[in-house]
Structure formats: structure tokens, C-alpha cells
Amino acid sequence: MHKFGWSAVGAMAALWAMAPVAQAQVGPPPPSPQQLDGIQSLFRIGVTLGVGGGVSITDSYGLDIANDGQDFMNPQRLRERYGARYNDLLPVSGLIDFRGLPIYGYYDVNSSVFRISIPALDVAGEVYQNRFNGTSRQASYDLFDSYLNDIDNAEAERLVRLLLKSLARYSPVDPLAGNPGSVQSGLIRSSLDLTSGDSAIEQDAASGGTNTAGDPWIMGANYSGGSSNGGRYDFMRIDGRVARSFRLTEGGRALLKFDLPVSYSEVNGARAATAQFGVGVEFPVIARRWSLEPRVGYGITASDQLGSVGNMLSTTIASRYVFDGLGRGRLVIGNMVGYTTTLSTGITGYNVNPGLKNWAFRNGIAYDLPLKFRGLGRNTSARVSYAMTNYAGDKLYYNTFHEVTLSLGLRGREESARNTRDLVRFNMNLIKAGSYTSWSAGLGFRF
């Protein structure tokens, strides 16, 4: 991509057009995605060159950054790869497995036309196809390259929107949606977080909660690692979080809560960044027992190396119910229903909103237990939680994921109500969704 310098939008557009075809093929078929399964890379490429007499040469390789792969059917690159074995009269077919989404390109025998096709863009089964007809194969490819650069074209914008929507369905590592590490799942997890006891009905010291009022600042950081699809995708992630809550009225129990999570991640070395903002009001329905929390969240992500850009809005309502007197601890039951939708990306000058819309349901339990032993001269606590998240609506790669967290806390030194609050908490977390496994460890602090 030249005009966009492989910006996030340009990266998506550039990989749009390498594309199976409705008309009969002339020449060897391209490798299938299954034939490339041995390549453990973010992007997998296969090219088949027909050399005549029923003989063909198949070449395959992997890439880990999106902006290295847009010209795999560029005749100039084909000459570099095949040397004298290639000429512009031979049939060529190619496939790029773009994070799980197959995209194909073709030159037919004795033809300069470059054909592209993407077979699985829409839930309705829409197939994108296009033809670029220049005076030579290089001219045809240059027409294709210029087309990709012209994102101002309404048709090009539409194709990028469809591609972004399809990646949420076909890619297990899309930064925007469809997997536990995406912006979508981050918004939903933040809307019902049972791992740390940061809720209005658990912050009442008189009821033995884990927190007290008057300590609004929460800061934390986590490091995560994991893999998906048999190790094809390896990822790491660093998360940071700043949160604060305010009592809405003097002596009242309702909390106005602000949350700002940010993250940096790498998938097979390809970088992505995300940021979120959430605001909610949690108010007790039954004092010290049951609360409700309506919440609105916003998240954004961009990665030229993964080929992704987008932003999303979530609206949710969560319920928490506390059972005291279960041994020495307390049990918290949480339930949440929410809705997520992607938004316009007009701020970039181009609207490539994929139009993803999903209902989300999250249910879980947590058990919080004050411990009898002391650590670093402080009282301690333990908390274990489990949550399951389900999605409905537009198809996603993972519609369900499970999350288990164990955390250990250090409480205040004072002989006061503050003893019931954790000042420092160490968290260990495991997330599982199909072939996706992620673990994380981190620290949280309250001030």
C-alpha cells in the first residue's frame, strides 16, 4: 500500500483483494487452507505455478506481519521467486490464509487478467469477486494495487467492512471481536468483574466486605500469555487499569464507577493496542445483599501489522447477590446481560464499520474468604471466582468462553474497619475457549 503507508485501514484494504472464483479455473488449483496447516504463522501463503504438461510447482511460506503479504501475486515477486521457470503465459493460482480467512488470486493460462475472490465474507454466503484487466499482468496487478489504495471509493469501503466482519467470525485472534482477548470481550468482562470484590455491596465494612468506602483509587497490571489453534497463534499481552468510584450521596451506598483499561499485545510478533473506558452506577436493591449496575463502555483498537482497526460500544446491566455466613466467607453470584455494537470509524476519514452486533450474557460466582494466617505483618484473604460468557447475534469465532481466577490479598494493618479491605491483591487467571487458552498473573493496588 502506498497512499496509506499501511495504516490500519490500509492494511485491511490491502489484504482484501487476494482472492476462489465462480467461473471455471484454467490451470492448477491453489493450495487449500488445510494443505498449509503445517505452517505455524499468522499469515500463510501458498502459490501454485503451472509449467505445462500437467506439471505444476507448489510453493508455500508464512508471514507474521500483514503488510508483508499484499503482493504475493505481484508478477515482479513471482519472477523473483521462480526465476526462469515463470513467464506471463503460465497459469498461476495463490492463496493467503489471512488469520484464518482464505483469500485467493489467479492468473489464467495465456491471460493477463488478474482475478481475485474471497469466498466467505458474509453470513449470507456472499462471495466477493473482481477482475483487473491491463495490457500485461504487471499492469493488471498495478490496477488492483491502485484500487486498494482508493479507499475513498464506496465499493472499497464496503469490502473492507465485510472483511472486518468476517475476521471476527474466522480469526481466533482478531483484536476487535470474536475471542476472549478482543475489545468486545474486554468490555463484557469489565461489566461483571467478580475477581476482586469491587462492588457496592461488598465495600461495606460493617458487613465484612473486602473493601470500605473512602478508598476510591484502584490501579493494577497483568501479564498474559497463551495460544490458539494448536499453537499456530502464540500471543502475549500486557494490561493496565486505573479505576475510581464515588459515593453518589453522603452516607449513601450507591457507587458511581469509572474504569480505564489499556493493553498492548503481540500475536506471533504482530503488535496491537487497545483502550477502553467504562462508566457505571451500582446501587443496592437490598442492603448488603443485592445490587444492580447499569454500565456503558467504549473500546478502540488499531494494528497495521495485524490488519485491524475499529471501535465498539457496549451497554450492560449486571446483578450481584451476596450470601453471608457460608463458613467463614461469603458467596457472590453475578449475572449480566449486555449488547455490543461496532461504531463508525469516520474519525479516520473512512467509515469501515463492520456492523457487528451481539448480545452478551455473563454469569459467575465468587467465594471470598478471610484467611487465618498473616503475610508481611498483615491479615490476608483469598478469593476464587468462575465466570462463563456467551454471545448471540452475529457469528463469532468463539461464542463461549470460561474464566477462572484465584487471588490472594493483603489487608490493612490497623485494628479498624479497614482491616476488612484488601490493599494489595495478587491475581492468577485462566481463560479457555475451544482451542484458545490464556493465562495471566498480576497485581492490583488500592489507595
PELINFEN-V627237 format. One record per backbone hydrogen bond with DSSP energy under -1.0 kcal/mol. CO is the residue of the C=O (numbers start at 1). NH is the residue of the N-H. E is the energy in kcal/mol with one decimal. If there is no record, write none. Layout:
CO,NH,E
CO,NH,E
This chain:
4,7,-1.0
7,11,-3.0
8,12,-1.7
9,13,-2.4
10,14,-2.7
11,15,-1.4
17,19,-1.3
34,37,-1.3
36,39,-2.2
39,41,-1.5
43,63,-3.3
44,97,-3.6
45,61,-2.4
46,95,-2.9
47,59,-3.1
48,93,-2.2
49,57,-2.8
52,55,-1.5
55,51,-2.3
57,49,-3.1
59,47,-3.1
61,45,-3.0
63,43,-3.1
65,68,-1.7
66,69,-2.0
69,72,-1.2
71,74,-1.8
74,78,-2.3
75,79,-2.3
76,80,-1.6
77,81,-2.2
78,82,-2.7
79,83,-2.2
82,85,-1.8
83,86,-1.6
87,90,-1.6
89,110,-2.8
91,50,-2.6
92,107,-2.9
93,48,-3.2
94,105,-1.9
95,46,-2.6
96,98,-1.2
96,103,-1.7
97,44,-1.6
97,99,-1.4
98,101,-1.4
101,98,-2.7
103,96,-2.8
104,117,-1.8
105,94,-2.6
106,115,-2.5
107,92,-2.5
108,111,-1.6
114,132,-2.2
115,106,-2.5
116,130,-1.9
117,104,-2.4
118,128,-2.1
122,125,-1.7
126,121,-1.4
128,118,-2.4
130,116,-2.3
132,114,-2.5
136,140,-2.5
137,141,-2.7
138,142,-2.4
139,143,-1.9
140,144,-2.0
141,145,-2.6
142,146,-2.5
143,147,-2.3
144,148,-2.0
145,149,-1.6
146,150,-1.2
149,151,-1.8
150,153,-1.8
153,157,-2.2
154,158,-2.1
155,159,-2.1
156,160,-2.2
157,161,-2.2
158,162,-2.1
159,163,-2.2
160,164,-2.5
161,165,-2.0
162,166,-2.4
163,167,-2.3
164,168,-1.2
166,170,-2.3
167,171,-2.5
168,397,-2.2
175,183,-2.1
176,184,-1.9
178,398,-1.8
179,182,-1.8
182,186,-2.1
183,187,-2.3
184,188,-1.7
185,189,-2.9
186,190,-2.1
187,191,-1.1
197,199,-1.7
202,211,-1.5
204,207,-1.2
204,209,-1.8
205,208,-2.0
210,422,-1.8
217,447,-2.0
218,243,-2.7
219,445,-3.5
220,241,-2.2
221,443,-1.7
222,239,-2.5
223,441,-2.0
224,237,-2.3
225,439,-2.7
226,235,-2.4
227,437,-2.5
228,233,-2.0
229,232,-1.5
233,228,-1.9
234,268,-3.0
235,226,-1.7
236,266,-2.4
237,224,-3.1
238,264,-2.2
239,222,-2.1
240,262,-2.5
241,220,-2.0
242,260,-2.5
243,218,-2.5
244,258,-3.1
246,256,-3.0
249,252,-2.1
254,248,-1.9
255,282,-2.5
256,246,-2.3
257,280,-2.2
258,244,-2.2
259,278,-2.5
260,242,-1.5
261,276,-2.4
262,240,-2.7
263,274,-2.0
264,238,-2.9
265,272,-2.2
266,236,-2.0
267,270,-2.3
270,267,-2.4
272,265,-2.6
273,302,-1.5
274,263,-2.2
275,300,-2.3
277,298,-2.7
278,259,-2.3
279,296,-2.4
280,257,-3.2
282,255,-2.8
283,292,-2.1
286,289,-2.4
286,290,-2.2
289,322,-3.0
290,285,-3.1
290,286,-1.8
291,320,-2.2
292,283,-2.5
293,318,-2.1
294,281,-1.9
295,316,-2.5
296,279,-2.4
297,314,-2.7
298,277,-2.5
299,312,-2.8
300,275,-1.9
301,310,-1.9
302,273,-1.4
303,307,-1.0
303,308,-2.7
305,66,-3.5
308,303,-2.8
310,301,-2.5
311,343,-2.2
312,299,-2.4
313,341,-2.3
314,297,-2.6
315,339,-2.3
316,295,-2.5
317,337,-1.9
318,293,-2.6
319,335,-2.3
320,291,-2.4
321,333,-2.8
323,331,-2.5
325,327,-1.1
326,329,-1.4
329,326,-1.3
330,368,-2.6
331,323,-3.2
332,366,-2.2
333,321,-2.2
334,364,-2.5
335,319,-3.4
336,362,-2.0
337,317,-2.1
338,360,-2.6
339,315,-2.2
340,358,-2.3
341,313,-2.8
345,348,-2.2
346,349,-1.8
356,342,-1.9
357,394,-2.3
358,340,-2.9
359,392,-2.3
360,338,-2.6
361,390,-2.9
362,336,-2.0
363,388,-2.8
364,334,-2.9
365,386,-2.5
366,332,-3.1
367,384,-1.9
368,330,-2.1
369,382,-2.5
375,378,-1.6
378,375,-2.3
379,411,-3.2
380,371,-2.4
381,409,-2.5
382,369,-3.1
383,407,-2.7
384,367,-2.7
385,405,-2.4
386,365,-2.1
387,403,-2.4
388,363,-2.2
389,401,-1.9
390,361,-2.8
392,359,-2.7
399,391,-2.3
401,389,-2.6
402,432,-2.5
403,387,-2.3
404,430,-2.7
405,385,-2.5
406,428,-2.5
407,383,-2.4
408,426,-3.1
409,381,-1.7
410,423,-2.7
410,424,-1.6
414,416,-1.6
416,419,-2.0
417,420,-1.9
418,421,-1.8
423,446,-2.1
424,410,-2.8
425,444,-2.4
426,408,-2.3
427,442,-2.0
428,406,-2.7
429,440,-2.2
430,404,-2.6
431,438,-2.5
432,402,-2.9
433,436,-2.7
436,433,-2.5
437,227,-1.9
438,431,-3.1
439,225,-2.3
440,429,-2.6
441,223,-2.6
442,427,-2.6
443,221,-2.2
444,425,-2.3
445,219,-2.6
